[in-house]
Amino acid sequence: DGIRDSSVTGVQTCALPISRWSRSAGAMRWRSCAETSTPMLRTSRRVSPAELATPNLILVGLPGSGKTTIGRAVAEALGRPFLDFDAEIERREHTTIAQIFAERGEAHFRALERALTDDLKGSGGYILAPGGGWIANPGCLEALRPPAELVYLEVEPARALERLAGDVAARPLLRRPDPLGELERLLAARKDLYLLANHTVRVDFLREKEVVASIVALAGGKIGD
């Protein structure tokens, strides 16, 4: 669905599994001991061995629900690494999500999204923020859950549009004459899938810190138990 900010503060490029790092052509890369073609991920930090046993936590919801912003804050609060799917796809493809949609089409983007999801099979410890349509991409949810757990950030389309403000132009699926109508259509198509989440947090009128506190409480009390 596009992103507001593809940058991640203090990022590291981490492989799964992680064992040692090396520098090549000026870029930091994590490699496995066997020097295999392990997937590289741009995350807020690497996963520790102890965290690999902790199920990934995936935030899902409409564009404008706050998945990236909330996900980054939850990861910081829990001391866990964060991965934004759109930012990772942009890093891998060396272009923006909007350009991928414009030049190669949505089907190509969904294939990239599915490939990233497959790279995360068997991982643990991450807070993950995929795009709003990830959950409707066949096979993605099943690839990660179980053991991953989902939190649905529930928001009304009108409120989501308010939050997006001038960012609508960067969202390929909302670049329409009636973006509110498009958000309503997306919700109608995806809501049953969003409701498959393990937990739902209504975010319409909560402050960011309140949403983060709710998710941190869920993580501390249930996720990974």
N, C-alpha and C positions, 0 to 999 in steps of 0.2 A: 504493500500500500504506500510505499515511499516513507521517508523519514525526515524529521526536522534537522537532526544533527548527526552526521556520520562519524564525528570524532569521538574518541573515548579517552578520557584523561588517564595518563599513566599506563597505557596499554602495553601488553607484551604479546608476542606471537608465540602461541604455545601448541605443542603437539600432544596427541593422545596415543599412548601413554607418554609421560614426561620423564626424562632421565638426566639429560645433560644438554647444555646449550653451546652453540658456536656462532660466530659471526661470519657471514659470507656476503660479499658485495655490499657491505655497509648495513645490512639488515640483520636484526637479531632473529634467530630461528631456534626452535626447540626440536631436538631430534631424539628418536629412540636409540637405545644402545646398539640395536642391530642396523641402524641407519636405514630403516625401511621408509616407504613412502607414506608415513603417518600423516593424517590431515593436519594442517596448520590452522590455528584459530586465533583471531585477534580478540583477546579478552582483557578484562581489567587487571587480572593477575593469573598466575598458573594455579591449577588445582593441586593441593597437597595430597600425598598418598592417603592420609586419613579421610579426606573429603570424598575420595572416590566411592566410598561405601554409602554416601549420603545421596538419596535420590535427587535428581535435578528438579528444580521448581520452575514451571513454565507459566508465564503470564499471557493470557489471551484476552481478546476483546476488540471492539471497533477501533478504527483509526480515531485518535483523539481521546482514547480512554486513559492514556498515560503509561503505556507499557514500558517504553524506554526510560522515561524519567523515574517512574516508580521502581522499575527493575533495578536501575543503577543504585537508587537509594536503599532498597532492600538488601542488595548485595553488600553495600558498605556497612549497613547496620548488622548484618549477620557475619560479616567477615568472609564472604564467599565471592568467587569470581563471577563476573557478569558478561554475557554475550548478547549483543543485539544482532539479530539475523540480517537485517537490511544492511547494517554497517559492514558486516562480514562479507556479504555478497558483493557489495560495492568494492571492498578491498580486493577481493579475489578477481573481480572482473575489470577493475581499473576504470570504472565508470559509475554513473548514478543509476539508481533504480528507475528514475523517469526515463533516462536514455535507453535502458534495457527494454522497457515497455515500448518505447517509441520505435526503436530500431529492430528489435527481435521478437516483440510480442509477449503477451502475458504467459503463453504456454512455455516459452523459453525461461521466463523468470520462475515459473512454478517448478520447472525441472531443476534449476539452480537451488531453489529452496529445498526441494526434496533431497538433492545431493548433500547439502549441508546437514540436513536432518539425519541422513544415513551416517554421516561422519561422526555424529554424536551418539550413535548407538553404543551402549556399553560404558558411556561416560557417567560421571556423577559429580555432585558438588556444585554445579552451576546454577545461577539464576539466569533464565533464558527469556528473551523477549522477541518472539517471531512476529512477522507482520500479521495484520488482522485476518488475512485470508488463509494463513498457514493451516488452520484447523480444518479447512475445507479441501485442502490438497490431499488427494487420496493416498493413504498409507502413512502420512506424516505422524498423526497422533499415535497410530499403532506401533510405529517404529520406536517411540520413546516411552510410551506408557502401556503397561508398567515397565519399569518401576517409577518413572517420573510422576509428579503430581502437578495438577493444573489449578491455577487460580484465575477465575473469570472476573475481569474488571468491568462491571456492568455500568453502562452509561446510556442515557437517552441520546438519540441522534442530534437533537437540537443543542444539547449541552456539549456534545463532542465537537460539533461544528464551531461553537463559540471558542472552545479551547484551541482548535486548529488555527483560527484567525487567518492570517495571511499565508499560512503554510499550505492551504488547499492546493495551490498551483503545483506544489511538489509531490502531490499524491496522484498518481496516474489514474486510479479508479474514481477519483473525485473531481477530475478536471472536466466537469460537465456544466451545462447551463444551470442545473439545479442540484448543487452538491448536497443539500439537505435531503432531497428526494433520493439521491443515490445512497446516502448513509442509511436511510430508512429501508431501501431495497436490500442493502447488504445485511442489515440486521435481520430482516425477515428471512433471508436465505441462510443465515448462519446461526441464528439464535439457538436452535435445537442442539447444534454442535457445541456452542459455547456452554450450554447448560450441562454438558457431559463433564464439566470441570469438577474436581474434588471439592472446591470451595468457591463461593461467589462473594465478592466484595462490591457493594454499591458505592460508586465513586462520584456520583453527580455533584454533590455539594459538600463533600468532605475535603478538608485541606490535605495537601500532600503528606504532611507528617502523620495525619490521622490514618490515611490509607496505608502508609508504610508500617505504622504501629500495628494495624490489624493483621497485615500479612506476616510481619515478624512474629506476632503472637501465634498465628497458625503454624508457622514453621517451627517455633519452639515447642509447641504443644502437641503437634500431630505429625508433621512431615518428618520422615526418617525414623519415627518411633518403631 
